[in-house]
Amino acid sequence: MTIKEKIDAALARQQAILDASKAAGNEALTAEEQKSFDDLTAEINALKVQEAERARVSAINEACRSF
């Protein structure tokens, strides 16, 4: 699974949490739902950092090949 696919999957899980809470008639997330949502946000942020680092390394490698 690519980093983008992992990000997309985590975003889909976040949306599922929001949809389930709304379907249950809740105006706000429960503490458990909020923790899950926050954990997914942290996962997404970490994956975005990893994606940016890979892009940076790739750019460096490409620059080195042109010397």
Secondary structure as a PSIPRED ss2 file (coil, helix, strand):
# PSIPRED VFORMAT (PSIPRED V4.0)

   1 M C   1.000  0.000  0.000
   2 T C   1.000  0.000  0.000
   3 I H   0.000  1.000  0.000
   4 K H   0.000  1.000  0.000
   5 E H   0.000  1.000  0.000
   6 K H   0.000  1.000  0.000
   7 I H   0.000  1.000  0.000
   8 D H   0.000  1.000  0.000
   9 A H   0.000  1.000  0.000
  10 A H   0.000  1.000  0.000
  11 L H   0.000  1.000  0.000
  12 A H   0.000  1.000  0.000
  13 R H   0.000  1.000  0.000
  14 Q H   0.000  1.000  0.000
  15 Q H   0.000  1.000  0.000
  16 A H   0.000  1.000  0.000
  17 I H   0.000  1.000  0.000
  18 L H   0.000  1.000  0.000
  19 D H   0.000  1.000  0.000
  20 A H   0.000  1.000  0.000
  21 S H   0.000  1.000  0.000
  22 K H   0.000  1.000  0.000
  23 A H   0.000  1.000  0.000
  24 A C   1.000  0.000  0.000
  25 G C   1.000  0.000  0.000
  26 N C   1.000  0.000  0.000
  27 E C   1.000  0.000  0.000
  28 A C   1.000  0.000  0.000
  29 L C   1.000  0.000  0.000
  30 T C   1.000  0.000  0.000
  31 A H   0.000  1.000  0.000
  32 E H   0.000  1.000  0.000
  33 E H   0.000  1.000  0.000
  34 Q H   0.000  1.000  0.000
  35 K H   0.000  1.000  0.000
  36 S H   0.000  1.000  0.000
  37 F H   0.000  1.000  0.000
  38 D H   0.000  1.000  0.000
  39 D H   0.000  1.000  0.000
  40 L H   0.000  1.000  0.000
  41 T H   0.000  1.000  0.000
  42 A H   0.000  1.000  0.000
  43 E H   0.000  1.000  0.000
  44 I H   0.000  1.000  0.000
  45 N H   0.000  1.000  0.000
  46 A H   0.000  1.000  0.000
  47 L H   0.000  1.000  0.000
  48 K H   0.000  1.000  0.000
  49 V H   0.000  1.000  0.000
  50 Q H   0.000  1.000  0.000
  51 E H   0.000  1.000  0.000
  52 A H   0.000  1.000  0.000
  53 E H   0.000  1.000  0.000
  54 R H   0.000  1.000  0.000
  55 A H   0.000  1.000  0.000
  56 R H   0.000  1.000  0.000
  57 V H   0.000  1.000  0.000
  58 S H   0.000  1.000  0.000
  59 A H   0.000  1.000  0.000
  60 I H   0.000  1.000  0.000
  61 N H   0.000  1.000  0.000
  62 E H   0.000  1.000  0.000
  63 A H   0.000  1.000  0.000
  64 C H   0.000  1.000  0.000
  65 R H   0.000  1.000  0.000
  66 S C   1.000  0.000  0.000
  67 F C   1.000  0.000  0.000
